[in-house]
Structures are given as structure tokens and as C-alpha cells.
């Protein structure tokens, strides 16, 4: 079993690419303002770059998340108020800390007019009532498998303990997904995010019997493992699963009675926070451009996500991952995101002490 040698807590400036826009070379032309933006790797960064190339007001220094969006929170805290980040991609798991720390420039309809077409339930506010996030994608996190190489039909979470899956499960560290994968294990055995002992017992069983074939800290590691066939079962977002399903026979383990199967789906939104600094106007301008109905539809089509703009078209391949109000009540679980954020570091420490020695 191979473990990411760099470790999920490594914060690195992984990719800097400064690309100037093609503005007319005239004395009247206004130079585009450059901002520093952080996003996820793989098809996420490729897709947002494609959207950015369709405008000329803002240029970018691109930087990648390493080990999940939560890992950069400690780095920002160390550097604040000089974090050097203007536009930060995040999600429900990171918004609470950003709101609590006061890092986000307040979002208003004047700054982001297209926000009027985004459901208000997706907006996160700080203690003063200010909106801190700009949603761009409705997504899900769930278990899925690559059916063409899975040795048997997986019908319940306890099937992950089957010896036929030796070395075939791809597991994220607790810093990825705020440990939702282990919350699902806890729920399966009568616990929840506040009662995690059943999850630790489950994970220890997986490690002891050798069913964990890859521990990943970056999406590249996950993708490479599933694509190569090294592993065939994983827990990640719908966007990642959909992107893999474009090339392989991926089965989403969703919309099945979670009380009998153990397969809960976690719904959340991903988006941006504009951090306080010198380039907030430019960051807001790009974010507003990107969540307009056409661009939001295009971005989500590229990544395999569900648009947040209510006027945007949902791609056919994403419709199975759209949950009705009734399905949300039946098949999904919404954890206490702030609680997960507060406990991720402790869970990561425990992972190193109790799980890693068993791998």
C-alpha cells in the first residue's frame, strides 16, 4: 500500500502561471489587473482557466490547493493580513472559519449582480450578517466504484470489508473532504460526526485486512489510482466521479436507502471567497462573470458539476446527481461543517498514530 509521501498538510505554491490577456496594443487600452487565485487541480484548474480565457479584465497568478481546501486555512492564519491571496476556491467546509476569522471581503449584489440568480440558502454569512461566499457549483460527496474491474457487486458499505477488495479501496486522509468518508462509516454503525469511534473501528478493520490500496492527499493521486486500475472503490465529489465516468464504467452508490446500505450522500456547494486586500474589485468582477448563466453552465459542464445559477442549463450527464427535495430528505446527510473543521487537525493526528501503522 502506498501513502502520499508529502503528507496532506504540505502547503506549497504548486503552480504559478502568469498569462497576459490579449488586449489591443493601443495607448487607450487598459491593462488587465492581476490577481492571485487558488483552485483545485486536474479538471478544475483546466476548466476555470478556460472560463478565465473568455474575458480580458482580469489576469491570474494561479495556485493549487494541496491536500484539500482545509489545509490552506492554517497557512492563511499564519500570514494574515498578508496572505497574498485574492480569490480562494472553497466550500461549505471552509466557509465557517473564513467567516469567523473575518478574512472575507463582504459580498453584495452591487459587487456580484449575478448572485441574484443563486439560491439564498447557499449563501453563508458571518456574525455581522455579511455574505462571505460566492457559490459556483452544487456538488455531492459519496462512495462510487469502477464496475468494470470491481470483483463483485457492492451493495452496502460493509462490503468494503470483503477480502475480495484487498488493495482495491482508495481512501482520502481526514484533511480531504473534512473526513466525510469516516462520518459515513460512523453513520453506518450508529454514530455521527460527534460520535466517531465506530468509524475508527471500521477504518482500522480496513487497514488490518489490507483492503486499503491507496491513501490520497491530492485529486491527482485519486484519479491516477482509479484510472490505472490500482484501486476501484473511492469516496469523493460528484464532479470527480463524473469526470471518471466519461472514460470508465463508474457506478454511483447513491439514492439507495442509507439506513440499510450505509451509503449516505453529502450535499454542499463549492465557490469562492474574496479575501480582503488590494484586488477585491477585480476578484469580484471575475467571480460575477463566471457565475453568469452561460459561464456557470459551461464551467459545470466541464467539471461535471451542477450549476448554482438558476438560469443555467444542467448537463444531461449531471441529472442523475440532482436531488429533489424528497430525495434530499431520504438519501442525504448534512453534518455540522463547523464541527468538522474544528476537529480535522485532531483527526489527522489520530490517523497518523492509529491508522498509518496498520497500512
C-alpha distance (Angstrom), angle and dihedral (degrees) to the residues before:
residue distance angle dihedral
X1 . . .
X2 3.79 . .
X3 3.78 123.8 .
X4 3.78 125.4 -163.3
X5 3.78 102.1 -94.3
X6 3.79 94.8 -154.8
X7 3.80 93.5 59.0
X8 3.76 126.4 -131.9
X9 3.78 95.2 -96.0
X10 3.80 93.0 64.1
X11 3.78 109.3 118.4
X12 3.78 112.0 -162.3
X13 3.71 138.4 164.2
X14 3.76 89.3 -118.4
X15 3.75 103.3 174.1
X16 3.78 131.2 17.2
X17 3.75 116.1 179.1
X18 3.76 118.7 163.2
X19 3.81 109.4 -167.0
X20 3.78 119.4 178.7
X21 3.81 118.5 -142.2
X22 3.77 122.3 -116.7
X23 3.79 99.7 -108.1
X24 3.79 121.0 161.3
X25 3.79 112.4 -86.4
X26 3.80 96.0 -124.6
X27 3.77 130.8 123.8
X28 3.83 89.4 -116.7
X29 3.80 94.0 55.4
X30 3.79 113.8 107.0
X31 3.80 115.0 -133.7
X32 3.79 114.3 -118.4
X33 3.79 115.2 -110.0
X34 3.80 114.9 -118.0
X35 3.79 120.7 -134.9
X36 3.80 132.6 -178.5
X37 3.80 111.7 -121.9
X38 3.80 130.5 -177.3
X39 3.79 122.1 -152.9
X40 3.78 140.2 153.8
X41 3.79 121.8 -82.9
X42 3.79 131.7 -114.9
X43 3.78 117.3 35.1
X44 3.82 91.2 -6.9
X45 3.80 95.2 65.5
X46 3.79 92.0 38.8
X47 3.80 91.2 52.0
X48 3.79 97.8 46.3
X49 3.80 89.8 47.5
X50 3.80 88.1 54.6
X51 3.81 89.8 53.6
X52 3.80 92.0 45.3
X53 3.82 90.3 53.1
X54 3.81 89.0 62.6
X55 3.82 93.4 68.0
X56 3.79 133.7 51.5
X57 3.80 105.5 -160.3
X58 3.78 97.3 84.1
X59 3.80 132.9 41.4
X60 3.79 123.9 -164.8
X61 3.76 145.4 -137.1
X62 3.81 98.6 -159.4
X63 3.78 121.6 -149.6
X64 3.81 127.7 178.7
X65 3.78 132.1 -131.8
X66 3.78 111.1 -118.9
X67 3.80 118.5 -155.2
X68 3.81 97.6 -1.4
X69 3.79 131.1 -44.9
X70 3.80 93.5 -83.2
X71 3.81 92.2 66.4
X72 3.79 93.9 70.8
X73 3.79 93.9 56.9
X74 3.79 93.5 82.3
X75 3.79 90.7 47.3
X76 3.80 92.2 53.0
X77 3.80 90.1 48.9
X78 3.80 91.0 52.8
X79 3.81 93.2 50.2
X80 3.80 100.6 36.5
X81 3.01 127.6 159.8
X82 3.79 86.9 21.5
X83 3.81 100.4 47.7
X84 3.81 92.7 135.7
X85 3.82 92.9 -140.9
X86 3.79 122.5 122.7
X87 3.81 105.2 172.8
X88 3.80 118.3 28.2
X89 3.81 122.9 -170.8
X90 3.78 110.6 -142.1
X91 3.78 144.2 138.0
X92 3.79 144.7 -141.0
X93 3.79 88.9 -62.1
X94 3.81 94.5 59.8
X95 3.81 102.4 33.4
X96 3.84 95.6 78.2
X97 3.81 94.1 59.0
X98 3.80 92.8 43.5
X99 3.80 89.0 51.6
X100 3.81 93.0 46.2
X101 3.80 94.0 48.1
X102 3.81 93.1 47.7
X103 3.80 93.9 -127.2
X104 3.80 97.9 134.1
X105 3.77 125.5 88.1
X106 3.83 105.1 -127.9
X107 3.80 113.5 -98.8
X108 3.81 118.4 -134.0
X109 3.79 135.0 175.1
X110 3.79 88.0 -114.8
X111 3.81 89.6 60.8
X112 3.83 96.2 36.9
X113 3.83 108.0 25.3
X114 3.82 93.4 173.0
X115 3.79 88.3 65.5
X116 3.81 87.0 83.4
X117 3.83 87.8 77.3
X118 3.82 94.5 51.5
X119 3.84 118.1 91.6
X120 3.79 109.5 -101.1
X121 3.83 90.7 -136.4
X122 3.83 88.1 72.1
X123 3.80 93.5 58.8
X124 3.80 118.5 100.5
X125 3.80 120.5 -153.9
X126 3.78 133.8 -161.3
X127 3.80 124.7 -131.1
X128 3.81 90.7 -83.4
X129 3.81 91.0 55.6
X130 3.81 95.6 -106.6
X131 3.81 119.0 144.3
X132 3.82 109.3 -119.1
X133 3.83 103.8 -180.0
X134 3.79 138.8 61.1
X135 3.84 107.5 -155.1
X136 3.80 119.0 -144.1
X137 3.82 106.1 163.6
X138 3.78 138.0 31.9
X139 3.75 106.5 -149.3
X140 3.76 143.1 163.8
X141 3.78 137.8 -140.8
X142 3.79 118.8 -143.9
X143 3.78 146.4 135.6
X144 3.79 117.6 -83.0
X145 3.78 137.0 170.1
X146 3.77 138.7 -152.5
X147 3.80 98.9 -119.3
X148 3.80 97.6 -164.9
X149 3.81 91.7 67.2
X150 3.83 103.3 23.6
X151 3.83 105.6 113.5
X152 3.82 95.1 -137.9
X153 3.80 139.9 5.4
X154 3.78 110.0 -78.8
X155 3.81 110.5 -143.9
X156 3.81 104.1 160.7
X157 3.78 139.1 24.2
X158 3.80 92.5 -110.0
X159 3.82 87.3 64.9
X160 3.81 86.8 77.2
X161 3.81 86.4 76.7
X162 3.81 92.0 59.7
X163 3.85 110.1 119.1
X164 3.81 89.3 -133.2
X165 3.81 86.5 74.3
X166 3.80 93.3 60.0
X167 3.80 107.0 151.1
X168 3.81 92.2 -4.1
X169 3.81 104.2 103.9
X170 3.81 121.8 92.2
X171 3.81 109.6 -152.3
X172 3.82 127.5 -171.7
X173 3.78 121.4 -140.8
X174 3.84 116.9 -109.7
X175 3.81 91.4 -97.5
X176 3.81 90.5 63.8
X177 3.82 113.8 79.1
X178 3.81 89.6 -2.4
X179 3.79 86.5 -84.0
X180 3.82 94.1 -65.7
X181 3.80 88.0 147.6
X182 3.81 89.2 65.5
X183 3.79 92.0 42.1
X184 3.82 86.4 59.6
X185 3.82 88.7 52.7
X186 3.80 90.4 49.6
X187 3.82 91.7 50.0
X188 3.80 89.6 49.8
X189 3.79 90.4 58.5
X190 3.78 100.9 40.4
X191 3.80 100.3 -86.1
X192 3.80 135.7 99.3
X193 3.81 138.6 -161.8
X194 3.80 90.3 -60.7
X195 3.81 93.8 45.3
X196 3.79 103.5 47.8
X197 3.82 102.7 153.3
X198 3.85 92.0 98.8
X199 3.81 88.1 55.3
X200 3.80 93.3 51.0
X201 3.80 89.7 49.8
X202 3.82 90.5 50.8
X203 3.81 93.1 47.9
X204 3.80 92.0 48.2
X205 3.80 89.3 53.4
X206 3.80 90.6 51.6
X207 3.80 91.3 50.0
X208 3.80 96.1 45.4
X209 3.80 94.9 51.9
X210 3.80 91.8 46.6
X211 3.80 98.6 -118.2
X212 3.81 93.0 131.8
X213 3.78 104.8 89.7
X214 3.79 99.5 169.9
X215 3.79 135.6 18.6
X216 3.78 110.1 -159.1
X217 3.76 134.5 -162.5
X218 3.82 99.4 173.8
X219 3.78 132.3 45.3
X220 3.80 89.7 -121.6
X221 3.80 89.7 62.5
X222 3.79 91.6 49.3
X223 3.79 93.8 47.3
X224 3.79 93.9 46.2
X225 3.79 91.6 50.0
X226 3.81 94.7 51.4
X227 3.81 94.6 39.8
X228 3.81 93.3 49.9
X229 3.80 91.4 47.7
X230 3.79 92.3 -120.5
X231 3.82 87.1 128.3
X232 3.80 132.9 11.0
X233 3.83 106.9 -169.3
X234 3.81 124.5 65.3
X235 3.79 146.3 153.9
X236 3.79 118.2 -132.2
X237 3.78 146.0 114.2
X238 3.78 125.2 -50.5
X239 3.81 90.0 -116.0
X240 3.81 91.4 59.9
X241 3.81 92.7 43.7
X242 3.82 91.7 48.5
X243 3.78 92.4 49.7
X244 3.82 89.7 52.9
X245 3.82 90.6 45.8
X246 3.80 88.9 62.2
X247 3.80 88.4 71.0
X248 3.80 106.1 20.8
X249 3.79 139.9 38.8
X250 3.79 99.1 -95.5
X251 3.81 120.0 177.4
X252 3.79 117.4 -157.0
X253 3.80 111.2 -141.0
X254 3.79 93.8 -146.2
X255 3.81 141.5 114.1
X256 3.81 91.9 38.4
X257 3.79 121.3 121.8
X258 3.83 100.2 -82.7
X259 3.80 91.8 -161.8
X260 3.80 89.3 67.3
X261 3.82 102.5 25.5
X262 3.81 100.9 35.0
X263 3.80 90.9 -134.4
X264 3.79 105.9 132.2
X265 3.81 121.2 173.5
X266 3.80 120.3 -141.7
X267 3.82 115.6 -148.5
X268 3.79 122.1 -157.5
X269 3.77 141.7 141.6
X270 3.75 129.2 -113.9
X271 3.77 122.4 -151.7
X272 3.78 145.9 123.0
X273 3.74 139.6 -66.9
X274 3.79 118.1 -156.6
X275 3.79 105.8 -141.0
X276 3.78 120.7 -143.8
X277 3.79 112.9 -94.4
X278 3.77 145.2 92.7
X279 3.81 99.4 -52.4
X280 3.80 104.6 49.7
X281 3.81 94.9 120.9
X282 3.81 92.2 54.8
X283 3.81 92.0 45.1
X284 3.82 91.2 51.1
X285 3.79 91.4 46.9
X286 3.80 92.7 55.5
X287 3.80 94.1 42.9
X288 3.81 90.5 52.0
X289 3.80 90.5 49.2
X290 3.80 91.8 49.4
X291 3.83 96.5 50.7
X292 3.79 95.1 49.9
X293 3.82 110.7 118.6
X294 3.80 97.7 -99.9
X295 3.80 97.4 41.9
X296 3.80 93.6 41.8
X297 3.80 89.6 52.1
X298 3.80 91.3 47.3
X299 3.80 94.8 48.4
X300 3.79 92.9 48.4
X301 3.78 91.6 46.2
X302 3.81 88.6 54.3
X303 3.81 96.1 47.9
X304 3.81 96.6 34.5
X305 3.79 96.4 -112.4
X306 3.80 138.3 134.6
X307 3.83 113.7 -106.0
X308 3.80 118.8 -119.6
X309 3.79 94.5 -153.8
X310 3.79 105.2 94.4
X311 3.81 90.3 -145.4
X312 3.81 93.2 54.4
X313 3.80 121.5 101.2
X314 3.81 118.2 -115.4
X315 3.81 113.6 -133.8
X316 3.81 115.7 -119.0
X317 3.81 92.8 -120.0
X318 3.81 90.1 58.3
X319 3.79 97.5 50.8
X320 3.85 93.3 88.9
X321 3.81 86.8 60.2
X322 3.79 94.8 53.2
X323 3.81 110.5 102.1
X324 3.80 122.3 -151.7
X325 3.80 118.8 -141.2
X326 3.81 88.9 -100.1
X327 3.81 92.0 49.8
X328 3.79 91.1 48.6
X329 3.78 88.3 58.4
X330 3.81 93.4 46.2
X331 3.77 105.8 40.1
X332 3.80 111.0 19.9
X333 3.78 136.6 78.1
X334 3.79 125.9 -158.0
X335 3.80 111.6 -158.3
X336 3.77 127.0 -161.2
X337 3.80 97.1 -88.7
X338 3.80 94.1 -165.7
X339 3.81 90.2 52.8
X340 3.81 91.0 51.4
X341 3.80 91.0 49.3
X342 3.80 92.2 50.2
X343 3.81 93.6 51.1
X344 3.80 102.3 39.8
X345 3.81 95.0 93.9
X346 3.80 92.3 50.2
X347 3.80 90.9 47.4
X348 3.81 90.2 49.9
X349 3.81 90.5 52.1
X350 3.79 90.9 49.0
X351 3.82 89.9 47.8
X352 3.79 89.7 57.6
X353 3.78 92.9 47.7
X354 3.81 101.2 41.6
X355 3.83 110.1 20.9
X356 3.81 106.4 32.5
X357 3.85 93.4 59.7
X358 3.81 89.0 56.1
X359 3.81 95.4 53.3
